[in-house]
Amino acid sequence: MRIKLIGCDVFARLAYSEAAASQHIVDVELFPLLAHNDPQRLKGRVQATLDRAASQGHYDKAVLAYGLCGNAAVGLSASLPTIIPRMHDCCAMFMGSKERYLQVFGHRLSARWSSCGYYERCAAPYDVQDYQTSPAFLELAARYGMKNAEYVWQTLHPHPKEAVYIKIDGFERGDSCERYIAQMAEIGCAVETVSGDNGWFKRLVNGPWCEKEFLELLPGDSIVPVYDMEEVFRKDESSFL
């Protein structure tokens, strides 16, 4: 089987590792971390990549290393058979399963977190620099000026007091974890280290694609959100009515 893997470059280490080891032929295309800050643009880029892969005629399936991701997946239409994991964002994928994710993050769904892939691809250990390019911040700056926008943003988004670092055996390189802990300590944030797992990502690339973990779309199917912690999204059935 020939597979087109489309995803966020936060998964770069996992994606290239699994592609190299897969029994399938896997072509990888990744978009930059934080592209979900502009979900409509990200959706357009993913849709165009799906459409292009379908037009090439040699892919049996596409797999998306994305979840809802700021609603970027909502409205995506499959141009070829497509698999998407039932997750809200990449944090769950790094934990290896929804069960493990809920065990660690269920009581703190908005917790600040990082991982080897996230740390390597992010301009800062937390969103200090990146928010300045977000549509929400730019709107504030346009309305109130840069200095006032900075004040409003920092008031609404104070520095975190606690964070989590997800370590995945075999994918850690250098001292990412230690550097993250040290940098977060500088702003008074304590970091808990937890064990992650690449199992869910491995299943995304290779299968089996069970309904509990993945939504499988056929050509013409599109995605509508559910926003729970189990189904997350489903096929849009309105087109069949």
PASEBA-1860 file (N, C-alpha, C; in nm, 3 decimals):
! residues 241
1> MRIKLIGC> 0.084/-0.119/0.000/0.000/0.000/0.000/0.088/0.125/0.000 ~ 0.047/0.225/-0.077/0.120/0.352/-0.077/0.035/0.457/-0.004 ~ 0.097/0.521/0.096/0.025/0.610/0.187/0.086/0.750/0.182 ~ -0.002/0.850/0.182/0.041/0.988/0.196/0.016/1.031/0.340 ~ 0.122/1.063/0.414/0.111/1.108/0.552/0.121/1.260/0.553 ~ 0.015/1.325/0.602/0.010/1.471/0.609/-0.004/1.509/0.756 ~ 0.084/1.594/0.806/0.074/1.626/0.948/0.155/1.746/0.989 ~ 0.162/1.766/1.119/0.235/1.876/1.180/0.379/1.832/1.205
9> DVFARLAY> 0.474/1.925/1.187/0.613/1.884/1.204/0.652/1.864/1.349 ~ 0.559/1.885/1.443/0.583/1.843/1.581/0.606/1.692/1.586 ~ 0.555/1.621/1.485/0.569/1.474/1.478/0.685/1.432/1.389 ~ 0.776/1.520/1.354/0.879/1.488/1.256/0.957/1.362/1.291 ~ 1.006/1.351/1.414/1.085/1.233/1.452/1.003/1.106/1.441 ~ 0.879/1.110/1.491/0.793/0.992/1.484/0.758/0.960/1.340 ~ 0.724/1.061/1.262/0.677/1.039/1.125/0.784/0.973/1.038 ~ 0.904/1.027/1.040/1.009/0.972/0.954/1.056/0.836/1.004
17> SEAAASQH> 1.055/0.817/1.135/1.092/0.687/1.190/0.993/0.580/1.149 ~ 0.864/0.609/1.165/0.762/0.509/1.130/0.755/0.487/0.979 ~ 0.774/0.593/0.901/0.774/0.577/0.755/0.887/0.486/0.710 ~ 1.004/0.504/0.773/1.119/0.422/0.734/1.100/0.275/0.769 ~ 1.031/0.250/0.880/1.015/0.113/0.927/0.889/0.044/0.875 ~ 0.799/0.119/0.813/0.668/0.065/0.775/0.678/-0.038/0.663 ~ 0.583/-0.131/0.665/0.570/-0.225/0.555/0.511/-0.158/0.432 ~ 0.448/-0.041/0.453/0.390/0.036/0.343/0.493/0.134/0.287
25> IVDVELFP> 0.466/0.186/0.169/0.543/0.297/0.114/0.476/0.425/0.166 ~ 0.547/0.502/0.245/0.488/0.618/0.311/0.562/0.745/0.268 ~ 0.489/0.835/0.205/0.543/0.966/0.168/0.495/1.068/0.271 ~ 0.589/1.142/0.329/0.560/1.233/0.440/0.560/1.378/0.393 ~ 0.458/1.453/0.433/0.453/1.598/0.410/0.405/1.663/0.538 ~ 0.488/1.752/0.595/0.459/1.812/0.724/0.447/1.964/0.711 ~ 0.355/2.021/0.789/0.338/2.166/0.797/0.393/2.216/0.930 ~ 0.430/2.345/0.936/0.496/2.397/1.056/0.408/2.391/1.181
33> LLAHNDPQ> 0.473/2.367/1.294/0.409/2.378/1.425/0.344/2.514/1.438 ~ 0.229/2.518/1.506/0.151/2.639/1.531/0.076/2.690/1.409 ~ 0.076/2.613/1.300/-0.007/2.651/1.185/-0.155/2.654/1.224 ~ -0.192/2.580/1.330/-0.331/2.579/1.374/-0.374/2.712/1.436 ~ -0.278/2.805/1.457/-0.316/2.939/1.504/-0.403/3.011/1.401 ~ -0.393/2.969/1.276/-0.481/3.018/1.169/-0.550/2.896/1.109 ~ -0.654/2.844/1.178/-0.713/2.714/1.139/-0.770/2.711/0.998 ~ -0.826/2.821/0.951/-0.882/2.821/0.815/-0.771/2.806/0.710
41> RLKGRVQA> -0.662/2.872/0.733/-0.549/2.859/0.639/-0.491/2.719/0.644 ~ -0.478/2.665/0.765/-0.426/2.528/0.778/-0.519/2.429/0.708 ~ -0.649/2.445/0.729/-0.744/2.355/0.662/-0.729/2.362/0.510 ~ -0.712/2.484/0.458/-0.694/2.499/0.314/-0.569/2.429/0.264 ~ -0.462/2.436/0.341/-0.337/2.372/0.300/-0.349/2.220/0.303 ~ -0.414/2.167/0.409/-0.432/2.022/0.418/-0.524/1.973/0.307 ~ -0.633/2.049/0.283/-0.726/2.010/0.176/-0.657/2.008/0.041 ~ -0.577/2.110/0.013/-0.507/2.116/-0.115/-0.409/2.000/-0.130
49> TLDRAASQ> -0.345/1.961/-0.019/-0.251/1.849/-0.024/-0.324/1.717/-0.046 ~ -0.439/1.700/0.018/-0.521/1.581/-0.006/-0.564/1.574/-0.152 ~ -0.612/1.687/-0.204/-0.659/1.691/-0.343/-0.546/1.659/-0.440 ~ -0.428/1.714/-0.412/-0.313/1.689/-0.500/-0.272/1.543/-0.494 ~ -0.273/1.485/-0.374/-0.237/1.343/-0.361/-0.335/1.255/-0.438 ~ -0.464/1.291/-0.431/-0.565/1.212/-0.504/-0.544/1.223/-0.655 ~ -0.510/1.342/-0.701/-0.495/1.364/-0.846/-0.373/1.291/-0.902 ~ -0.275/1.263/-0.816/-0.156/1.193/-0.863/-0.186/1.047/-0.895
57> GHYDKAVL> -0.289/0.993/-0.834/-0.340/0.862/-0.874/-0.266/0.741/-0.823 ~ -0.161/0.758/-0.742/-0.088/0.639/-0.698/-0.094/0.615/-0.548 ~ -0.176/0.693/-0.476/-0.191/0.670/-0.332/-0.317/0.588/-0.303 ~ -0.301/0.488/-0.218/-0.415/0.407/-0.176/-0.490/0.472/-0.059 ~ -0.417/0.551/0.018/-0.477/0.606/0.140/-0.396/0.728/0.185 ~ -0.465/0.820/0.253/-0.397/0.930/0.322/-0.419/0.913/0.471 ~ -0.318/0.947/0.551/-0.334/0.949/0.696/-0.296/1.088/0.744 ~ -0.376/1.142/0.835/-0.355/1.278/0.885/-0.301/1.274/1.026
65> AYGLCGNA> -0.185/1.331/1.047/-0.130/1.347/1.182/-0.178/1.480/1.238 ~ -0.309/1.493/1.243/-0.380/1.607/1.298/-0.503/1.556/1.370 ~ -0.551/1.633/1.469/-0.682/1.609/1.527/-0.771/1.726/1.489 ~ -0.858/1.767/1.581/-0.938/1.887/1.555/-0.849/2.009/1.536 ~ -0.749/2.024/1.621/-0.646/2.126/1.605/-0.703/2.264/1.574 ~ -0.777/2.317/1.672/-0.835/2.449/1.656/-0.943/2.455/1.550 ~ -1.008/2.341/1.525/-1.114/2.326/1.424/-1.060/2.326/1.281 ~ -0.930/2.312/1.264/-0.873/2.306/1.129/-0.924/2.185/1.051
73> AVGLSASL> -0.964/2.078/1.123/-1.012/1.958/1.055/-1.159/1.965/1.017 ~ -1.232/2.058/1.078/-1.376/2.067/1.053/-1.402/2.109/0.909 ~ -1.480/2.027/0.837/-1.511/2.057/0.698/-1.415/1.998/0.598 ~ -1.306/1.937/0.643/-1.216/1.871/0.549/-1.293/1.763/0.472 ~ -1.265/1.755/0.344/-1.333/1.657/0.259/-1.231/1.560/0.201 ~ -1.260/1.432/0.211/-1.166/1.330/0.164/-1.168/1.322/0.012 ~ -1.051/1.335/-0.049/-1.038/1.318/-0.193/-0.998/1.175/-0.228 ~ -0.948/1.104/-0.129/-0.913/0.963/-0.139/-0.936/0.904/-0.001
81> PTIIPRMH> -0.939/0.772/0.015/-0.959/0.716/0.149/-0.862/0.778/0.249 ~ -0.916/0.829/0.360/-0.837/0.910/0.453/-0.864/0.867/0.597 ~ -0.757/0.859/0.675/-0.764/0.824/0.817/-0.723/0.944/0.901 ~ -0.802/0.974/1.005/-0.766/1.080/1.098/-0.788/1.030/1.240 ~ -0.692/1.051/1.330/-0.706/1.001/1.468/-0.809/1.084/1.546 ~ -0.884/1.018/1.631/-0.988/1.084/1.710/-0.924/1.153/1.831 ~ -0.867/1.269/1.807/-0.802/1.345/1.914/-0.828/1.493/1.892 ~ -0.821/1.568/2.001/-0.837/1.713/1.991/-0.709/1.779/1.945
89> DCCAMFMG> -0.595/1.734/1.994/-0.467/1.791/1.953/-0.357/1.688/1.972 ~ -0.234/1.728/1.941/-0.124/1.633/1.934/-0.081/1.578/2.069 ~ -0.117/1.643/2.178/-0.078/1.595/2.310/-0.121/1.450/2.331 ~ -0.246/1.419/2.293/-0.297/1.283/2.311/-0.215/1.181/2.232 ~ -0.176/1.218/2.110/-0.098/1.126/2.027/0.036/1.094/2.092 ~ 0.099/1.194/2.153/0.227/1.171/2.218/0.213/1.079/2.340 ~ 0.094/1.070/2.398/0.073/0.983/2.513/0.051/0.838/2.472 ~ 0.025/0.812/2.345/0.016/0.674/2.296/-0.123/0.618/2.285
97> SKERYLQV> -0.219/0.675/2.359/-0.358/0.629/2.353/-0.446/0.732/2.423 ~ -0.575/0.729/2.392/-0.668/0.819/2.460/-0.676/0.787/2.608 ~ -0.670/0.659/2.641/-0.679/0.618/2.781/-0.563/0.675/2.862 ~ -0.443/0.663/2.809/-0.325/0.716/2.878/-0.332/0.868/2.887 ~ -0.377/0.931/2.780/-0.390/1.076/2.780/-0.486/1.122/2.889 ~ -0.602/1.058/2.900/-0.701/1.098/3.000/-0.651/1.066/3.142 ~ -0.574/0.960/3.155/-0.519/0.925/3.286/-0.428/1.037/3.337 ~ -0.348/1.094/3.247/-0.250/1.196/3.287/-0.307/1.337/3.280
105> FGHRLSAR> -0.390/1.364/3.179/-0.436/1.501/3.155/-0.585/1.521/3.179 ~ -0.657/1.416/3.215/-0.802/1.428/3.228/-0.847/1.533/3.326 ~ -0.770/1.556/3.430/-0.805/1.655/3.532/-0.742/1.792/3.505 ~ -0.670/1.803/3.394/-0.602/1.929/3.358/-0.590/1.938/3.206 ~ -0.704/1.943/3.140/-0.706/1.937/2.994/-0.639/2.059/2.929 ~ -0.628/2.167/3.002/-0.566/2.288/2.946/-0.422/2.306/2.994 ~ -0.364/2.202/3.050/-0.228/2.213/3.105/-0.127/2.247/2.995 ~ -0.029/2.329/3.030/0.081/2.357/2.939/0.171/2.234/2.933
113> WSSCGYYE> 0.219/2.200/2.815/0.298/2.079/2.801/0.400/2.097/2.688 ~ 0.496/2.005/2.682/0.590/2.003/2.573/0.639/1.860/2.553 ~ 0.718/1.841/2.450/0.777/1.711/2.418/0.902/1.738/2.336 ~ 0.975/1.634/2.305/1.095/1.652/2.224/1.062/1.722/2.093 ~ 0.963/1.672/2.021/0.925/1.731/1.893/0.873/1.872/1.907 ~ 0.791/1.894/2.009/0.735/2.027/2.029/0.844/2.127/2.066 ~ 0.931/2.087/2.157/1.037/2.177/2.202/1.131/2.213/2.088 ~ 1.167/2.114/2.006/1.260/2.138/1.897/1.205/2.233/1.792
121> RCAAPYDV> 1.072/2.230/1.774/1.011/2.307/1.665/0.955/2.441/1.711 ~ 0.954/2.466/1.841/0.892/2.587/1.894/0.997/2.695/1.917 ~ 0.960/2.820/1.888/1.055/2.930/1.903/1.082/2.963/2.049 ~ 0.994/2.919/2.140/1.009/2.949/2.282/0.949/2.836/2.363 ~ 0.991/2.819/2.490/0.938/2.709/2.570/0.791/2.726/2.604 ~ 0.737/2.842/2.588/0.593/2.866/2.602/0.557/2.974/2.500 ~ 0.430/3.012/2.490/0.385/3.093/2.377/0.422/3.240/2.386 ~ 0.538/3.275/2.432/0.569/3.416/2.447/0.594/3.484/2.314
129> QDYQTSPA> 0.670/3.422/2.229/0.699/3.486/2.101/0.589/3.458/1.998 ~ 0.536/3.338/1.998/0.448/3.296/1.890/0.314/3.367/1.889 ~ 0.268/3.415/2.004/0.137/3.479/2.008/0.134/3.606/1.924 ~ 0.248/3.668/1.900/0.251/3.794/1.828/0.212/3.780/1.681 ~ 0.211/3.657/1.631/0.168/3.634/1.493/0.028/3.575/1.485 ~ -0.035/3.554/1.600/-0.169/3.493/1.599/-0.273/3.596/1.556 ~ -0.379/3.551/1.488/-0.485/3.644/1.446/-0.545/3.721/1.562 ~ -0.561/3.656/1.679/-0.622/3.722/1.794/-0.536/3.838/1.842
137> FLELAARY> -0.403/3.816/1.850/-0.315/3.924/1.894/-0.309/4.036/1.792 ~ -0.302/4.001/1.664/-0.294/4.104/1.560/-0.419/4.190/1.559 ~ -0.534/4.130/1.590/-0.657/4.208/1.598/-0.650/4.307/1.714 ~ -0.599/4.260/1.830/-0.582/4.350/1.943/-0.487/4.465/1.909 ~ -0.378/4.433/1.843/-0.279/4.536/1.808/-0.338/4.639/1.712 ~ -0.420/4.591/1.617/-0.482/4.683/1.521/-0.580/4.777/1.589 ~ -0.647/4.727/1.693/-0.749/4.807/1.759/-0.692/4.900/1.867 ~ -0.589/4.851/1.939/-0.544/4.924/2.057/-0.397/4.966/2.053
145> GMKNAEYV> -0.325/4.925/1.949/-0.183/4.954/1.944/-0.103/4.841/2.008 ~ 0.025/4.829/1.969/0.107/4.716/2.011/0.128/4.711/2.162 ~ 0.159/4.827/2.222/0.188/4.828/2.366/0.067/4.785/2.447 ~ -0.051/4.840/2.413/-0.172/4.803/2.486/-0.210/4.657/2.459 ~ -0.188/4.613/2.335/-0.217/4.473/2.302/-0.131/4.379/2.384 ~ -0.002/4.415/2.403/0.087/4.333/2.485/0.033/4.323/2.628 ~ -0.010/4.436/2.682/-0.061/4.437/2.820/-0.186/4.350/2.833 ~ -0.280/4.366/2.739/-0.405/4.288/2.743/-0.374/4.139/2.730
153> WQTLHPHP> -0.284/4.106/2.637/-0.251/3.965/2.614/-0.189/3.901/2.737 ~ -0.093/3.970/2.797/-0.026/3.915/2.915/-0.122/3.903/3.033 ~ -0.220/3.993/3.041/-0.321/3.984/3.147/-0.410/3.862/3.128 ~ -0.447/3.838/3.003/-0.536/3.726/2.973/-0.462/3.593/2.966 ~ -0.331/3.597/2.943/-0.251/3.475/2.928/-0.129/3.481/3.020 ~ -0.151/3.473/3.150/-0.038/3.480/3.245/0.054/3.359/3.231 ~ 0.177/3.374/3.277/0.272/3.263/3.274/0.218/3.145/3.355 ~ 0.236/3.022/3.304/0.188/2.906/3.377/0.268/2.879/3.504
161> KEAVYIKI> 0.204/2.816/3.601/0.272/2.776/3.724/0.316/2.630/3.720 ~ 0.249/2.552/3.635/0.282/2.410/3.622/0.279/2.371/3.475 ~ 0.363/2.276/3.438/0.367/2.226/3.301/0.409/2.078/3.304 ~ 0.393/2.014/3.189/0.425/1.871/3.176/0.518/1.853/3.057 ~ 0.620/1.770/3.073/0.706/1.732/2.961/0.684/1.583/2.934 ~ 0.651/1.550/2.808/0.624/1.412/2.769/0.750/1.353/2.706 ~ 0.807/1.251/2.770/0.927/1.185/2.720/0.889/1.053/2.653 ~ 0.937/1.032/2.531/0.910/0.907/2.459/1.043/0.837/2.437
169> DGFERGDS> 1.059/0.719/2.496/1.183/0.643/2.484/1.218/0.622/2.337 ~ 1.342/0.645/2.304/1.391/0.623/2.169/1.381/0.744/2.079 ~ 1.310/0.849/2.123/1.292/0.967/2.039/1.350/1.093/2.102 ~ 1.404/1.082/2.223/1.466/1.198/2.286/1.606/1.217/2.229 ~ 1.638/1.340/2.198/1.771/1.372/2.147/1.825/1.492/2.223 ~ 1.951/1.486/2.263/2.010/1.597/2.334/1.948/1.616/2.471 ~ 1.942/1.742/2.512/1.896/1.773/2.647/1.766/1.854/2.645 ~ 1.676/1.822/2.551/1.552/1.899/2.536/1.475/1.906/2.666
177> CERYIAQM> 1.460/1.793/2.734/1.382/1.790/2.857/1.445/1.879/2.963 ~ 1.575/1.864/2.983/1.644/1.941/3.085/1.638/2.091/3.055 ~ 1.655/2.128/2.931/1.651/2.269/2.893/1.511/2.326/2.913 ~ 1.410/2.248/2.879/1.272/2.294/2.897/1.244/2.319/3.046 ~ 1.285/2.223/3.130/1.264/2.238/3.274/1.334/2.363/3.326 ~ 1.458/2.386/3.280/1.534/2.503/3.326/1.471/2.632/3.280 ~ 1.426/2.637/3.156/1.367/2.760/3.103/1.233/2.790/3.169 ~ 1.154/2.687/3.196/1.026/2.710/3.263/1.048/2.753/3.408
185> AEIGCAVE> 1.156/2.702/3.471/1.186/2.742/3.609/1.216/2.891/3.617 ~ 1.270/2.948/3.509/1.301/3.090/3.508/1.177/3.178/3.521 ~ 1.060/3.125/3.481/0.936/3.203/3.496/0.853/3.149/3.613 ~ 0.916/3.068/3.699/0.848/3.018/3.817/0.752/2.904/3.791 ~ 0.777/2.827/3.686/0.688/2.717/3.648/0.755/2.583/3.679 ~ 0.687/2.498/3.756/0.737/2.363/3.786/0.695/2.267/3.676 ~ 0.783/2.175/3.640/0.757/2.082/3.530/0.753/1.939/3.582 ~ 0.646/1.869/3.549/0.634/1.726/3.577/0.670/1.649/3.450
193> TVSGDNGW> 0.754/1.548/3.462/0.791/1.465/3.348/0.709/1.336/3.349 ~ 0.646/1.305/3.235/0.565/1.182/3.224/0.613/1.102/3.104 ~ 0.583/0.974/3.106/0.622/0.884/2.997/0.516/0.886/2.886 ~ 0.561/0.912/2.764/0.475/0.903/2.647/0.499/0.773/2.574 ~ 0.440/0.762/2.455/0.449/0.636/2.380/0.420/0.666/2.233 ~ 0.487/0.598/2.141/0.464/0.619/1.998/0.364/0.520/1.939 ~ 0.295/0.442/2.025/0.207/0.337/1.976/0.092/0.386/1.889 ~ 0.028/0.495/1.931/-0.087/0.546/1.853/-0.039/0.596/1.716
201> FKRLVNGP> 0.077/0.662/1.714/0.130/0.710/1.587/0.168/0.592/1.497 ~ 0.223/0.488/1.555/0.257/0.368/1.477/0.132/0.309/1.413 ~ 0.022/0.305/1.489/-0.103/0.252/1.434/-0.161/0.346/1.327 ~ -0.140/0.477/1.343/-0.185/0.571/1.241/-0.119/0.542/1.107 ~ 0.009/0.514/1.110/0.084/0.490/0.986/0.058/0.351/0.929 ~ 0.050/0.252/1.016/0.049/0.113/0.970/-0.086/0.042/0.981 ~ -0.181/0.097/1.062/-0.301/0.022/1.094/-0.269/-0.076/1.206 ~ -0.370/-0.150/1.256/-0.511/-0.143/1.212/-0.576/-0.013/1.257
209> WCEKEFLE> -0.671/0.036/1.176/-0.738/0.163/1.204/-0.876/0.136/1.265 ~ -0.875/0.103/1.393/-1.000/0.068/1.460/-1.084/0.194/1.478 ~ -1.216/0.175/1.479/-1.310/0.287/1.485/-1.296/0.366/1.615 ~ -1.255/0.300/1.722/-1.240/0.370/1.849/-1.132/0.477/1.844 ~ -1.026/0.452/1.769/-0.912/0.544/1.765/-0.910/0.632/1.641 ~ -0.975/0.589/1.533/-0.962/0.660/1.406/-1.097/0.675/1.337 ~ -1.112/0.785/1.265/-1.224/0.804/1.174/-1.173/0.776/1.033 ~ -1.242/0.686/0.962/-1.203/0.653/0.826/-1.301/0.717/0.730
217> LLPGDSIV> -1.249/0.799/0.641/-1.331/0.871/0.543/-1.311/0.811/0.405 ~ -1.420/0.802/0.331/-1.415/0.761/0.191/-1.423/0.886/0.104 ~ -1.382/0.878/-0.021/-1.388/0.997/-0.107/-1.527/1.061/-0.106 ~ -1.531/1.189/-0.081/-1.657/1.262/-0.072/-1.704/1.285/0.069 ~ -1.656/1.205/0.165/-1.693/1.225/0.305/-1.623/1.351/0.359 ~ -1.691/1.419/0.452/-1.631/1.534/0.519/-1.651/1.521/0.669 ~ -1.581/1.606/0.745/-1.574/1.594/0.890/-1.660/1.700/0.957 ~ -1.740/1.655/1.055/-1.811/1.748/1.143/-1.769/1.719/1.286
225> PVYDMEEV> -1.760/1.823/1.371/-1.712/1.803/1.508/-1.820/1.748/1.601 ~ -1.777/1.677/1.705/-1.864/1.631/1.813/-1.820/1.697/1.944 ~ -1.690/1.715/1.960/-1.630/1.786/2.073/-1.635/1.709/2.204 ~ -1.661/1.579/2.200/-1.650/1.501/2.323/-1.509/1.444/2.331 ~ -1.484/1.357/2.428/-1.351/1.300/2.444/-1.339/1.161/2.381 ~ -1.448/1.108/2.328/-1.444/0.974/2.270/-1.451/0.979/2.118 ~ -1.564/1.028/2.065/-1.582/1.028/1.920/-1.505/1.144/1.856 ~ -1.510/1.260/1.916/-1.438/1.381/1.877/-1.495/1.443/1.749
233> FRKDESSF> -1.503/1.364/1.642/-1.568/1.409/1.519/-1.623/1.288/1.445 ~ -1.707/1.314/1.346/-1.767/1.205/1.268/-1.785/1.252/1.123 ~ -1.832/1.159/1.039/-1.864/1.194/0.902/-1.987/1.284/0.900 ~ -1.989/1.378/0.808/-2.106/1.464/0.789/-2.210/1.384/0.711 ~ -2.319/1.348/0.780/-2.423/1.267/0.717/-2.528/1.353/0.647 ~ -2.519/1.486/0.659/-2.623/1.571/0.602/-2.629/1.561/0.450 ~ -2.515/1.532/0.391/-2.512/1.524/0.243/-2.586/1.402/0.191 ~ -2.618/1.306/0.283/-2.687/1.185/0.239/-2.838/1.193/0.259
241> L> -2.885/1.304/0.320/-3.028/1.318/0.348/-3.105/1.362/0.225
END
